[in-house]
Amino acid sequence: MAGRPPKHQLSMRQEGANPIDLSIVNTGEADEQLGLNVTAKWSEAGLEASDALSGWSVRSENGLAVFNSVAQNGLRLPPGATRKIGWLRFDQPTNLQIEFSNQSESLR
């Protein structure tokens, strides 16, 4: 309406201390296709358990957990909407760093 393209912006929401629930939030102005990876990084804590919610998978290795969208046609997230993707439980409190990437990248 303002004569400019809509803003595209995704962010992550972390809820809880242990387990930590992870959600993607569309804070932009346009629909987003969620054909992406979400990588959580941490240090000085051991991952005890993790799970991905419907439409997602999770794999972990060496201080990283990668959540991948597994829906065949991708998942659509309208502006202002939130999509829970999974959770992580650690042996002690920790801080997560979250990054988005395309699905062609993998754990190293």
N, C-alpha and C positions, 0 to 999 in steps of 0.2 A: 504494500500500500504506500510506502514511503519512497518508491522508485528505486529501491536497492534490492539486491538479492537477499534472501533470508539468511540469518546467521546460523551456522552449524556449530554446535558445541555439546560435547558429552563430558560428564564428570562422574566421579565415583563417590559413593557414600559408603562409609564404614560405620557399622552400628555394633555396639556391645564391646566388652573388653576381652572375653575369652569364652566362647568362640566369637570371632569377628565375622559378622554377616556383611557380604559385599553386594552392592546394587549399583547399576548404571542409571544415571539420571540424564535425561535430555534437557539441558538448560538452554538450548538454542530455540530457533523459530521455525525449524523445518523438521519433517519426518526424517528419521535416521534408520538405515539398515544396519543391523548389528552383526555383520559378518566379520568379526574381529576377534583378536586375542586380548585378554586382560591379564597382565603379568603383575603379581604381587611379590615384592622382595622384602626380606627381613634379615636381621642378623642377631646373634646371641640368643636365639631361642630355637627349640626343636619343634617341628611340626608333628603333632600327635595324631591328628585326624583332619580330613577335609571331605567335602562333598559338593557336587555341582547340582543345581536344580534343573528342572525340565528345560530342554533345549540347549544345555551346556554340558561340557565335560571338563574335568580338571586332571592335571598331572603335575607332580612336584618332583624337585631334584635340587640339591645343593642350595638351599635358601631361596628357591623360587617356586611359585605355584602359578601355572598358566591355565586360565579358563578359556575354552574355545567354544564358540557358537557352533552347534551341530545341526541346527535346523536346516533342512534341504533348501528352502527358499529364503533363508535368512529370517531374522526377527525384525519386525518394524517397531520403532519406538517413537510415538508422536511427541510433539513439544510438551514439556511439563510432566511427562510420564516417567515412571521409575520401573526398572526391571531387576528383580533379585536374581543373582547368578549363582550364589553358593556361599559357603562358609569355610573358615580355617580355625582350628583349635591348636594352641601351642602349650608347651610345658611351663611357660612363664609369660608374663605380660611382654608384649613387643609392639613396635611401631612398624606399620607397613608403608612401603612406597609402591604406588600403583602407576602402571604405564599401559597405554593402549597401543596396539600394533595390528598390522594386517595379518591374515591367517597364513600367509606363506612363510612367516618367521616361525622358528621353533626353539625349543630349549637348547642351549649350547652345553 
